[in-house]
Amino acid sequence: MSLFLLLILVAVVLGIIGFATHGLFWLLIIGAAVLVVDLVYGGARLRRGGGRKHRLAR
């Protein structure tokens, strides 16, 4: 989950820098690509169900 949030943060920062700085439009494109990849990754993990089963100690 922390990797998902880190990649969202990186995508937002790259997007803001790419939008605000003239001539660095490619950073905006990279930020958008990172966001799309991160959403696919998060969706795959959510669909898989996490895979961890917690058992109570007896």
Stockholm file with secondary structure:
# STOCKHOLM 1.0

chainA/1-58         MSLFLLLILVAVVLGIIGFATHGLFWLLIIGAAVLVVDLVYGGARLRRGGGRKHRLAR
#=GR chainA/1-58 SS CHHHHHHHHHHHHHHHHHHHSTTCHHHHHHHHHHHHHHHHHHHHHHHHTCSCCCCCCC
#=GC SS_cons        CHHHHHHHHHHHHHHHHHHHSTTCHHHHHHHHHHHHHHHHHHHHHHHHTCSCCCCCCC
//
